[in-house]
Amino acid sequence: MLVELRIRNIAVIDSVMLSLAPALNVLTGETGAGKSLIVGALGLLLGDRAAGDRLRTGADRGSVEGIFELSNHNGTRHTVFQLLDERGIDVDNGTVVLKRELSAGGRSRAWINATPVTVAVLSEIGAHLVSVHGQHEAQFLMQPEMQRDVLDRYANAREVGTRVAALFVQLHELQSRANERVALRREAERRADYLRFLVAEISDANVQDGEDERIDGEIRLLTHAQEIRQLSAQAATALDGDDSTVVGQLRNVRRTLVALSRFDTNAERWLTALDEASYSLDEVARELAAFSEEVESNPGRLQRLESRRDLLHQLLRKYGPTMHDVGATLERSRTELELVDGAAVSDAASQREIAAARETLQQASLELTALRKIGAATFSKAVSDLLPELGMIDGAFRVSLESNGTIASHGAEDVAFQVVLNAGSEWRALSRVASGGELARIMLALSTVLARLQQVPTLVFDEVDAGVGGTVAWHVGALMRRVAGHHQVLAISHLAQIAARAHHHVVVRKAEHGGVTTADTAVVTNDARVVEIARMLGGDSDREVSRAHARELLDRGASDMGVLDRSMPAVGESAVKTPAVSQRRGKRV
C-alpha cells in the first residue's frame, strides 16, 4: 500500500508529506483548493507525461516520491518483487520507493529504491502498485473494444484471446499467400507458351556469365592475327637479336661496369641493377617471340566464334543487358512454369495447411466464447447486485454477446455492456445512459467489481461520485468502505456522506502566504472533522446546528463502520484502523 506521498514544487504545491492509512482515505476540500493536484502528482509518479509548466512558479526542480509497503500474500511473493529482481533493484523489508524529478527544461528523471530507471519502467512498476479510477474512465468503458477487454480480464480469457488474434493473423497470411500464388499462376498460364519458348531458347544456348566478353577478346586476336604476329616478332627482335639490339647493348654496358668495379665499389650496385633490367628484358623478348609463333590465323574458329557472338548479342538484346540478367530471366521463367506444372500439388498442400489453421482457430475461438459466456453471466450478476445499494432499485446490468457469424481477430462475438435503469424499461447500451448521476453509479459498480480482480494494493477513486447525493451518496460511501476491506482506497470526494465513512480524512485548503498562493493539507479528526463535514453539508460550519448535523452523520458512519469492518477481510496482514491524531497539519503544499 501507499504509506506516504511527498510532493515538492509541483503546480502551487510547495512541499507536502501526506501519510495515508491502510483502508479508506478520503481527500476533501473546496472546489479549486488543489485536490486534483494531489492526484496529478500521483499520476506523475506513475509515469504520466511530464512538462516543465507543471513546476511551481520560480522553481528549477520539482519532485514526487511515494513510499510503498508490500507484503507477501498467502505465501505468494508479490509480483512487484519479481519485476524488481529482474531489473537488479534491491527491496529492503518489503519497502518500495518510487521517485520522479522534473526540471524547468522539461526533462525528468526517475528512481526506484535509489536505482535510476526509465519512465517506462517506473510506469510498469507503478501499474502494479496503484490503479486510478476517474470520471474519464466512463469514456473508455463506452468503447466496444474496452468492454471486450474488461470482460476478458474478468473471465481470465485474455491469454486465449491473444492466441485467437495470433491464429487469425496466421490464417489470413496463409490465405493471402494462397491467393497470391493463384494470381501468379493465372498470369503464368496466360504466358505459358511464351515462357516455354523462352526457357528453351536460353537453355539451348547454354550461356555463361562473362562469355560474351571472352568471345569478343578472342575474335579480336583472330581477326588481327597476321598483324599481331608481325608486331610481336618485330618487338622481340628489337630487344634481343644481335649486339646492336637493346639486350646486346646492355651486355656491352655490363662489360664496362665489370671493368669499372675494379676501381670503385659503387659499380657493384650498378651491376646488380643492370642485371635485373637485363633479365626482365630477356623474359619480355622470349615471351614476345613465343607469342608471335603461337598466334595464327584460324578462319574456321573465327567464323564459329562470330556466330556464337551473334547468338549471345541476340539474347542480350532480348533479356539483357548482361549475361547475368539473361540467366536470371531463365530462372524466373522456370519458377513461373513450375506454378503451372505443379499447380495441383501446391494447391492441395496449401488448402490442407489453410484447413488445419482454420480448424485450430475455430477451436481456440470456441474456447474463448465458452470463457466469455461464463464470465459474462457472473460479471453481470456481480454488477447488478451492487446497483440497488447505489439507489438503483430496479437497475440491472448485463454483458451481451452477439455472434459475428464469422471469426474475427477478437473472436466470434461482439461484447456490449447493457443496462436497465427502471422496471419495465428495455435493455439499452451503456453509452445511451443520459443521466450523469446514473452513469457515475454504474461506473462505480463496475470499478468495484473490477477492483476484486486487480492485484494492485492501492485504488484511487477520483470524484467518481459526481452527480450523486443524499441517500445514494451514503450507499456509495458504504461501497467504497467495502472495497477498502481488500484494497487501500484513496477517494477524492465532495460528498459529506462519503467523507463520514472514511478511516482517514485529509483536507486540502488553498491560502496565500507571502503573496504566493499555496495549498495546505491537514489530517482532521474529532472537532476539526466535524467542522469539515459541516462545510461539506453546505451549512455554516460555525453554527451549532450545522455542526450537530455533521456529528449526526459521523455518528451514523461510526455505527455502520463496525458492522462493515467486521464483514470485510483485512488489508494484507494489517488491521484497518484510523490514525490516532486529533488534527495534524501537513507541510505546506
VODOKE-759250 format. One record per residue (C-alpha): residue number from 1; residue in one letter; y, x, z. Coordinates in Angstrom, 3 decimals. Layout:
BEGIN
seq,type,v,u,w
NUM,a,Y,X,Z
...
***
This chain:
BEGIN
seq,type,v,u,w
1,m,0.000,0.000,0.000
2,l,3.667,0.973,-0.338
3,v,4.730,2.265,3.078
4,e,8.226,3.470,2.266
5,l,10.661,3.355,-0.651
6,r,13.509,5.864,-0.788
7,i,16.373,5.427,-3.244
8,r,19.341,7.725,-3.825
9,n,22.323,7.369,-6.194
10,i,20.918,4.534,-8.316
11,a,23.492,1.969,-9.593
12,v,25.559,1.062,-6.490
13,i,22.856,2.431,-4.215
14,d,23.970,5.437,-2.211
15,s,20.916,6.095,-0.077
16,v,18.220,3.846,1.347
17,m,14.934,4.303,3.141
18,l,13.121,0.973,3.050
19,s,9.995,0.572,5.168
20,l,7.505,-2.155,4.269
21,a,4.784,-3.937,6.224
22,p,1.176,-4.243,5.052
23,a,1.380,-8.019,4.375
24,l,4.169,-10.383,3.211
25,n,7.555,-8.691,2.837
26,v,10.484,-10.862,1.749
27,l,13.731,-9.435,0.398
28,t,16.713,-11.817,0.575
29,g,20.476,-11.683,0.160
30,e,23.433,-13.334,-1.526
31,t,23.407,-13.590,-5.323
32,g,24.608,-10.239,-6.653
33,a,24.003,-8.443,-3.372
34,g,21.630,-5.981,-5.032
35,k,18.118,-7.371,-4.596
36,s,17.367,-6.741,-8.261
37,l,18.439,-3.117,-7.825
38,i,15.547,-2.554,-5.426
39,v,13.098,-3.955,-7.956
40,g,14.765,-1.958,-10.740
41,a,14.463,1.250,-8.739
42,l,10.806,0.479,-8.097
43,g,10.407,-0.008,-11.858
44,l,11.797,3.484,-12.447
45,l,9.207,4.833,-10.034
46,l,6.509,3.094,-12.063
47,g,7.620,4.656,-15.361
48,d,10.279,2.293,-16.745
49,r,12.735,3.744,-19.241
50,a,15.444,5.803,-17.539
51,a,19.036,6.129,-18.719
52,g,21.969,8.118,-17.417
53,d,24.012,4.936,-16.856
54,r,21.592,3.934,-14.085
55,l,23.106,6.597,-11.857
56,r,25.671,5.781,-9.220
57,t,29.216,6.439,-10.424
58,g,30.142,10.082,-9.875
59,a,26.583,11.206,-9.095
60,d,24.917,14.017,-11.056
61,r,21.404,13.088,-9.962
62,g,19.548,10.125,-8.601
63,s,16.004,9.660,-7.378
64,v,13.398,7.125,-6.324
65,e,10.485,8.073,-4.087
66,g,7.588,5.919,-2.952
67,i,5.064,6.756,-0.256
68,f,1.717,5.006,-0.606
69,e,-1.160,4.982,1.847
70,l,-4.557,4.286,0.335
71,s,-7.975,3.942,1.885
72,n,-11.486,3.590,0.539
73,h,-12.737,0.013,0.469
74,n,-16.328,-0.834,1.416
75,g,-17.282,2.799,0.882
76,t,-15.874,2.809,-2.666
77,r,-13.368,5.545,-3.451
78,h,-10.028,4.236,-4.707
79,t,-9.515,4.625,-8.469
80,v,-6.238,6.494,-7.917
81,f,-8.043,9.295,-6.062
82,q,-10.329,9.880,-9.036
83,l,-7.430,9.839,-11.508
84,l,-5.515,12.374,-9.431
85,d,-8.606,14.585,-9.066
86,e,-8.972,14.656,-12.853
87,r,-5.417,15.997,-13.095
88,g,-5.816,18.561,-10.342
89,i,-3.453,16.763,-7.944
90,d,-4.359,17.049,-4.253
91,v,-4.361,13.996,-1.979
92,d,-3.760,14.577,1.722
93,n,-5.295,11.987,4.074
94,g,-5.000,9.188,1.532
95,t,-1.229,9.591,1.087
96,v,0.161,9.491,-2.444
97,v,3.860,10.250,-3.013
98,l,5.459,9.312,-6.342
99,k,8.922,10.633,-7.175
100,r,11.237,10.159,-10.154
101,e,14.536,12.007,-10.593
102,l,17.269,11.108,-13.098
103,s,20.123,13.306,-14.295
104,a,23.506,12.363,-15.713
105,g,22.425,13.727,-19.100
106,g,19.744,11.077,-19.379
107,r,16.823,13.370,-18.621
108,s,14.264,12.583,-15.957
109,r,11.531,14.411,-14.083
110,a,8.539,13.123,-12.164
111,w,6.194,14.364,-9.455
112,i,3.049,13.132,-7.728
113,n,2.383,14.803,-4.378
114,a,4.901,17.518,-5.334
115,t,2.998,18.279,-8.562
116,p,5.145,17.906,-11.727
117,v,3.800,15.232,-14.095
118,t,4.934,13.425,-17.219
119,v,6.435,9.948,-17.007
120,a,3.336,8.702,-18.851
121,v,1.088,9.989,-16.043
122,l,3.469,8.518,-13.444
123,s,3.236,5.168,-15.232
124,e,-0.570,5.327,-15.426
125,i,-0.949,6.070,-11.711
126,g,1.740,3.546,-10.796
127,a,-0.115,0.801,-12.667
128,h,-2.982,1.248,-10.183
129,l,-0.627,1.016,-7.209
130,v,1.865,-1.777,-7.932
131,s,1.816,-4.893,-10.119
132,v,5.118,-6.692,-10.765
133,h,5.209,-10.425,-11.492
134,g,8.599,-11.746,-12.568
135,q,10.255,-14.582,-14.435
136,h,9.848,-12.628,-17.682
137,e,6.070,-12.846,-17.223
138,a,6.232,-16.512,-18.282
139,q,7.409,-15.461,-21.736
140,f,4.437,-13.131,-22.131
141,l,1.963,-15.759,-20.996
142,m,3.275,-18.120,-23.674
143,q,1.839,-15.821,-26.333
144,p,-1.717,-16.639,-27.531
145,e,-2.835,-13.017,-27.525
146,m,-1.675,-12.602,-23.907
147,q,-3.535,-15.764,-22.857
148,r,-6.665,-14.431,-24.526
149,d,-6.275,-11.094,-22.740
150,v,-5.804,-12.824,-19.361
151,l,-8.989,-14.859,-19.856
152,d,-10.958,-11.774,-20.931
153,r,-9.790,-9.898,-17.848
154,y,-10.763,-12.791,-15.619
155,a,-14.156,-13.196,-17.339
156,n,-14.925,-9.435,-17.351
157,a,-15.108,-9.717,-21.132
158,r,-12.676,-7.001,-22.199
159,e,-15.424,-4.443,-22.915
160,v,-17.290,-6.946,-25.100
161,g,-14.009,-7.950,-26.757
162,t,-13.284,-4.321,-27.598
163,r,-16.778,-3.998,-29.062
164,v,-16.283,-7.139,-31.186
165,a,-12.991,-5.764,-32.535
166,a,-14.638,-2.432,-33.457
167,l,-17.607,-4.176,-35.143
168,f,-15.227,-6.429,-37.062
169,v,-13.367,-3.398,-38.415
170,q,-16.668,-1.716,-39.303
171,l,-17.881,-4.792,-41.217
172,h,-14.537,-5.090,-43.004
173,e,-14.712,-1.446,-44.080
174,l,-18.280,-1.856,-45.397
175,q,-17.249,-4.920,-47.380
176,s,-14.174,-3.144,-48.731
177,r,-16.251,-0.166,-49.877
178,a,-18.800,-2.505,-51.486
179,n,-16.036,-4.387,-53.312
180,e,-14.529,-1.112,-54.439
181,r,-17.908,0.002,-55.814
182,v,-18.276,-3.294,-57.690
183,a,-14.839,-2.895,-59.251
184,l,-15.606,0.688,-60.253
185,r,-18.974,-0.337,-61.670
186,r,-17.416,-3.097,-63.775
187,e,-14.949,-0.620,-65.184
188,a,-17.786,1.849,-65.758
189,e,-19.862,-0.820,-67.541
190,r,-16.933,-1.560,-69.808
191,r,-16.681,2.127,-70.700
192,a,-20.402,2.936,-70.575
193,d,-20.847,3.708,-74.306
194,y,-17.791,5.941,-74.335
195,l,-18.921,7.693,-71.143
196,r,-22.400,8.372,-72.533
197,f,-20.852,9.845,-75.693
198,l,-18.501,11.992,-73.593
199,v,-21.322,13.270,-71.355
200,a,-23.473,14.113,-74.375
201,e,-20.618,15.858,-76.171
202,i,-19.680,18.115,-73.256
203,s,-23.258,18.677,-72.091
204,d,-24.417,19.726,-75.574
205,a,-21.529,22.219,-75.765
206,n,-22.735,23.852,-72.517
207,v,-19.218,25.098,-71.744
208,q,-18.419,27.647,-69.047
209,d,-15.208,28.410,-67.146
210,g,-13.144,31.095,-68.931
211,e,-15.398,31.089,-72.004
212,d,-12.511,30.358,-74.374
213,e,-10.579,33.426,-73.163
214,r,-13.603,35.730,-73.534
215,i,-14.262,34.490,-77.095
216,d,-10.612,34.922,-78.084
217,g,-10.763,38.552,-76.900
218,e,-13.951,39.345,-78.844
219,i,-12.597,37.675,-82.006
220,r,-9.530,39.914,-81.875
221,l,-11.798,43.008,-81.752
222,l,-13.994,41.915,-84.660
223,t,-11.047,40.815,-86.793
224,h,-9.336,44.236,-86.485
225,a,-12.481,46.409,-86.210
226,q,-11.561,48.855,-89.043
227,e,-8.044,49.447,-87.746
228,i,-9.255,49.811,-84.161
229,r,-11.927,52.355,-85.204
230,q,-9.380,54.441,-87.118
231,l,-6.777,54.422,-84.374
232,s,-9.213,55.337,-81.608
233,a,-10.732,58.178,-83.689
234,q,-7.270,59.458,-84.528
235,a,-6.272,59.456,-80.873
236,a,-9.487,61.242,-79.837
237,t,-8.937,63.975,-82.460
238,a,-5.334,64.435,-81.429
239,l,-6.380,65.009,-77.849
240,d,-9.321,67.370,-78.371
241,g,-10.025,68.767,-81.765
242,d,-9.094,72.470,-82.030
243,d,-6.737,74.875,-80.268
244,s,-3.737,73.098,-81.760
245,t,-4.522,69.750,-80.032
246,v,-3.367,68.723,-76.572
247,v,-6.531,69.806,-74.777
248,g,-6.625,73.059,-76.803
249,q,-3.039,73.867,-75.861
250,l,-3.860,73.192,-72.183
251,r,-6.691,75.757,-72.413
252,n,-4.165,78.355,-73.642
253,v,-1.831,77.474,-70.760
254,r,-4.703,77.870,-68.316
255,r,-5.438,81.402,-69.522
256,t,-1.785,82.258,-68.948
257,l,-1.823,80.843,-65.390
258,v,-5.008,82.787,-64.573
259,a,-3.241,85.969,-65.549
260,l,-0.185,84.945,-63.512
261,s,-2.291,84.251,-60.427
262,r,-2.924,87.987,-60.078
263,f,0.746,88.400,-59.187
264,d,1.747,85.111,-57.496
265,t,-0.385,82.864,-55.281
266,n,1.615,79.772,-56.364
267,a,-0.253,79.975,-59.654
268,e,-3.432,78.751,-57.878
269,r,-1.757,75.416,-57.073
270,w,-0.560,75.057,-60.641
271,l,-4.034,75.840,-61.950
272,t,-5.548,73.098,-59.818
273,a,-3.072,70.517,-61.091
274,l,-3.614,71.643,-64.682
275,d,-7.413,71.431,-64.363
276,e,-7.156,67.851,-63.054
277,a,-4.979,66.864,-66.007
278,s,-7.370,68.577,-68.430
279,y,-10.399,66.763,-67.002
280,s,-8.623,63.400,-67.337
281,l,-7.572,64.046,-70.913
282,d,-11.106,65.230,-71.761
283,e,-12.509,61.962,-70.379
284,v,-9.982,59.881,-72.376
285,a,-10.838,61.815,-75.550
286,r,-14.607,61.272,-75.079
287,e,-14.155,57.524,-74.403
288,l,-11.929,57.091,-77.460
289,a,-14.460,58.923,-79.625
290,a,-17.300,56.774,-78.317
291,f,-15.251,53.576,-78.743
292,s,-14.425,54.426,-82.359
293,e,-18.143,54.810,-83.088
294,e,-19.125,51.561,-81.276
295,v,-16.610,49.260,-82.963
296,e,-17.989,47.981,-86.205
297,s,-17.370,45.044,-88.457
298,n,-19.771,42.112,-87.974
299,p,-18.731,39.225,-90.251
300,g,-21.665,37.059,-89.161
301,r,-20.878,37.236,-85.435
302,l,-17.177,36.791,-86.168
303,q,-17.977,33.573,-88.038
304,r,-20.152,32.278,-85.189
305,l,-17.508,33.061,-82.597
306,e,-14.796,31.347,-84.629
307,s,-16.969,28.248,-84.909
308,r,-17.568,28.271,-81.148
309,r,-13.844,28.713,-80.568
310,d,-13.075,25.714,-82.773
311,l,-15.547,23.591,-80.747
312,l,-14.038,24.708,-77.435
313,h,-10.482,24.066,-78.635
314,q,-11.540,20.586,-79.702
315,l,-12.922,19.883,-76.218
316,l,-9.788,21.337,-74.622
317,r,-7.554,19.047,-76.671
318,k,-9.592,16.011,-75.597
319,y,-10.474,16.862,-72.000
320,g,-8.382,19.962,-71.060
321,p,-6.043,21.701,-70.688
322,t,-8.531,24.202,-69.156
323,m,-12.291,24.653,-69.344
324,h,-12.414,23.780,-65.648
325,d,-10.851,20.403,-66.475
326,v,-13.489,19.874,-69.150
327,g,-16.252,20.471,-66.602
328,a,-14.563,18.161,-64.072
329,t,-14.368,15.409,-66.705
330,l,-18.089,15.779,-67.284
331,e,-18.867,15.379,-63.555
332,r,-16.613,12.339,-63.173
333,s,-18.197,10.671,-66.180
334,r,-21.696,11.305,-64.844
335,t,-20.678,9.769,-61.490
336,e,-19.326,6.660,-63.230
337,l,-22.522,6.296,-65.205
338,e,-24.541,6.559,-62.007
339,l,-22.721,3.429,-60.799
340,v,-24.077,1.612,-63.824
341,d,-27.539,3.129,-63.981
342,g,-28.159,2.929,-60.195
343,a,-26.349,-0.374,-59.601
344,a,-29.371,-2.361,-58.492
345,v,-30.484,0.218,-55.927
346,s,-26.997,0.868,-54.481
347,d,-26.124,-2.833,-54.322
348,a,-29.295,-3.660,-52.449
349,a,-28.695,-0.860,-49.928
350,s,-25.065,-1.896,-49.475
351,q,-25.957,-5.541,-48.892
352,r,-28.594,-4.580,-46.340
353,e,-26.024,-2.490,-44.482
354,i,-23.468,-5.321,-44.564
355,a,-26.034,-7.875,-43.400
356,a,-27.022,-5.669,-40.459
357,a,-23.375,-5.143,-39.488
358,r,-22.691,-8.887,-39.741
359,e,-25.681,-9.688,-37.537
360,t,-24.550,-7.160,-34.916
361,l,-21.036,-8.640,-34.967
362,q,-22.396,-12.175,-34.610
363,q,-24.498,-11.208,-31.593
364,a,-21.547,-9.500,-29.911
365,s,-19.333,-12.497,-30.717
366,l,-21.850,-14.893,-29.155
367,e,-21.907,-12.718,-26.041
368,l,-18.102,-12.786,-25.906
369,t,-17.998,-16.567,-26.376
370,a,-20.512,-17.091,-23.564
371,l,-18.449,-14.964,-21.160
372,r,-15.263,-16.778,-22.162
373,k,-16.800,-20.207,-21.609
374,i,-17.935,-19.296,-18.106
375,g,-14.623,-17.599,-17.321
376,a,-12.581,-20.495,-18.750
377,a,-14.342,-23.012,-16.513
378,t,-13.919,-21.024,-13.291
379,f,-10.362,-19.890,-14.146
380,s,-9.306,-23.459,-14.968
381,k,-10.653,-24.717,-11.648
382,a,-9.115,-21.886,-9.634
383,v,-5.629,-22.539,-11.051
384,s,-5.973,-26.338,-10.913
385,d,-6.955,-26.180,-7.238
386,l,-3.637,-24.495,-6.423
387,l,-1.337,-26.938,-8.239
388,p,-1.462,-29.731,-5.602
389,e,-0.450,-27.184,-2.947
390,l,2.594,-26.462,-5.099
391,g,3.677,-30.094,-5.216
392,m,1.921,-30.984,-8.497
393,i,-0.443,-33.570,-7.021
394,d,-1.780,-34.801,-10.353
395,g,-1.399,-31.490,-12.114
396,a,-4.311,-29.741,-13.795
397,f,-4.823,-26.598,-15.837
398,r,-7.455,-25.668,-18.352
399,v,-8.290,-22.901,-20.767
400,s,-9.085,-24.381,-24.161
401,l,-11.432,-22.566,-26.546
402,e,-11.012,-23.639,-30.175
403,s,-13.602,-22.368,-32.657
404,n,-12.198,-20.473,-35.642
405,g,-15.125,-21.307,-37.908
406,t,-15.328,-17.592,-38.673
407,i,-15.371,-14.454,-36.585
408,a,-12.043,-12.635,-36.380
409,s,-11.212,-9.334,-34.743
410,h,-10.639,-11.148,-31.439
411,g,-13.835,-13.202,-31.613
412,a,-14.934,-16.609,-32.830
413,e,-12.419,-18.731,-30.935
414,d,-8.729,-19.058,-30.129
415,v,-7.681,-19.235,-26.486
416,a,-4.957,-21.614,-25.326
417,f,-3.630,-22.434,-21.846
418,q,-3.042,-26.176,-21.436
419,v,-1.688,-28.307,-18.592
420,v,-1.463,-31.907,-17.424
421,l,1.526,-32.478,-15.171
422,n,1.240,-36.171,-14.332
423,a,-1.501,-38.760,-14.063
424,g,-2.225,-40.380,-17.410
425,s,-0.482,-37.628,-19.381
426,e,-2.123,-35.805,-22.234
427,w,-3.072,-32.164,-22.254
428,r,-0.375,-30.016,-23.803
429,a,0.207,-26.348,-24.420
430,l,1.699,-24.271,-21.623
431,s,4.558,-23.362,-23.965
432,r,5.618,-27.031,-24.054
433,v,6.322,-27.279,-20.330
434,a,10.006,-28.160,-20.303
435,s,10.827,-28.084,-16.593
436,g,11.726,-24.640,-15.282
437,g,10.505,-25.561,-11.811
438,e,7.141,-26.805,-13.065
439,l,6.697,-23.731,-15.245
440,a,7.573,-21.455,-12.311
441,r,4.931,-23.113,-10.122
442,i,2.263,-22.905,-12.822
443,m,3.068,-19.243,-13.336
444,l,2.847,-18.637,-9.602
445,a,-0.571,-20.288,-9.526
446,l,-1.687,-18.113,-12.467
447,s,-0.324,-14.964,-10.800
448,t,-2.071,-15.872,-7.559
449,v,-5.450,-16.266,-9.237
450,l,-4.986,-13.111,-11.282
451,a,-3.984,-11.183,-8.165
452,r,-7.507,-11.655,-6.875
453,l,-8.756,-9.684,-9.884
454,q,-6.326,-6.825,-9.551
455,q,-7.347,-3.746,-7.617
456,v,-3.722,-2.697,-7.101
457,p,-2.788,-2.802,-3.408
458,t,0.815,-3.975,-3.837
459,l,2.085,-7.071,-5.656
460,v,5.765,-7.732,-6.342
461,f,6.955,-11.307,-6.964
462,d,10.447,-11.078,-8.428
463,e,12.073,-14.519,-7.993
464,v,9.014,-16.366,-9.300
465,d,10.145,-19.253,-7.054
466,a,13.094,-20.081,-9.336
467,g,13.521,-23.798,-9.904
468,v,11.659,-24.999,-6.805
469,g,12.849,-26.169,-3.402
470,g,12.191,-28.471,-0.488
471,t,8.573,-29.113,0.491
472,v,7.325,-27.429,-2.667
473,a,9.094,-24.239,-1.641
474,w,7.303,-24.404,1.701
475,h,3.967,-24.588,-0.104
476,v,4.997,-21.718,-2.375
477,g,5.623,-19.610,0.709
478,a,2.224,-20.564,2.099
479,l,0.608,-19.496,-1.162
480,m,2.356,-16.127,-1.099
481,r,1.264,-15.751,2.509
482,r,-2.316,-16.371,1.469
483,v,-2.109,-13.747,-1.296
484,a,-0.776,-11.331,1.332
485,g,-4.139,-11.605,3.039
486,h,-5.724,-9.328,0.457
487,h,-2.684,-7.577,-1.009
488,q,0.565,-6.189,0.259
489,v,3.229,-8.544,-1.143
490,l,6.929,-7.904,-1.738
491,a,8.728,-11.132,-2.680
492,i,12.346,-11.279,-3.808
493,s,13.461,-14.799,-2.982
494,h,16.458,-17.047,-2.410
495,l,14.474,-19.734,-0.589
496,a,14.593,-20.057,3.197
497,q,11.180,-21.748,3.196
498,i,9.608,-18.586,1.764
499,a,11.617,-16.202,3.927
500,a,10.434,-18.109,7.018
501,r,6.831,-17.272,6.086
502,a,7.456,-13.505,5.939
503,h,5.820,-10.952,8.179
504,h,8.651,-8.547,7.381
505,h,12.146,-9.755,6.399
506,v,14.673,-7.422,4.733
507,v,18.245,-8.481,3.922
508,v,20.372,-6.851,1.216
509,r,24.154,-7.079,1.642
510,k,26.892,-5.727,-0.597
511,a,30.015,-4.277,1.041
512,e,32.882,-1.877,0.369
513,h,33.011,1.484,2.105
514,g,35.901,3.847,1.471
515,g,36.952,1.910,-1.602
516,v,33.459,2.143,-3.137
517,t,31.089,-0.803,-3.398
518,t,27.731,-0.192,-1.788
519,a,24.834,-2.316,-0.606
520,d,23.386,-2.254,2.886
521,t,19.874,-3.260,3.900
522,a,18.652,-4.471,7.255
523,v,15.259,-5.423,8.639
524,v,16.008,-8.626,10.583
525,t,14.132,-10.286,13.421
526,n,14.970,-12.684,16.230
527,d,18.637,-13.866,16.194
528,a,19.542,-11.798,13.129
529,r,16.779,-13.502,11.192
530,v,17.942,-16.924,12.395
531,v,21.418,-16.188,11.007
532,e,19.993,-15.156,7.615
533,i,17.743,-18.239,7.383
534,a,20.715,-20.447,8.297
535,r,22.735,-18.861,5.485
536,m,19.909,-19.406,3.011
537,l,19.682,-23.076,4.013
538,g,23.243,-23.491,2.816
539,g,24.849,-24.233,6.148
540,d,27.455,-22.391,8.162
541,s,25.401,-19.715,9.896
542,d,27.963,-19.593,12.733
543,r,27.408,-23.244,13.633
544,e,24.738,-24.065,16.166
545,v,23.416,-26.978,14.118
546,s,22.687,-24.624,11.181
547,r,21.001,-22.133,13.495
548,a,18.950,-24.863,15.092
549,h,17.725,-25.881,11.642
550,a,16.846,-22.256,10.925
551,r,14.968,-21.898,14.241
552,e,13.027,-25.058,13.478
553,l,11.988,-23.639,10.109
554,l,10.965,-20.320,11.665
555,d,9.044,-22.092,14.433
556,r,7.218,-24.139,11.829
557,g,6.427,-20.993,9.890
558,a,5.182,-19.268,13.041
559,s,2.890,-22.187,13.902
560,d,1.398,-22.138,10.399
561,m,1.097,-18.376,10.285
562,g,-1.589,-18.180,12.942
563,v,-3.797,-20.578,11.007
564,l,-3.121,-18.824,7.728
565,d,-3.641,-15.327,9.126
566,r,-6.933,-16.243,10.778
567,s,-8.174,-17.623,7.447
568,m,-7.207,-14.506,5.492
569,p,-9.105,-11.242,5.137
570,a,-7.387,-8.152,6.456
571,v,-5.378,-5.914,4.167
572,g,-7.580,-2.864,3.759
573,e,-8.516,-1.836,7.278
574,s,-5.198,-2.743,8.895
575,a,-4.360,-5.976,10.684
576,v,-1.432,-7.972,9.370
577,k,1.442,-7.749,11.808
578,t,5.219,-7.943,11.885
579,p,7.040,-4.725,12.812
580,a,8.295,-4.836,16.387
581,v,12.006,-4.411,15.756
582,s,14.887,-6.658,16.682
583,q,17.313,-5.587,13.992
584,r,17.270,-2.272,12.202
585,r,19.987,-1.201,9.820
586,g,18.783,0.660,6.802
587,k,20.644,3.569,5.368
588,r,23.498,2.645,3.100
589,v,22.202,1.735,-0.357
***
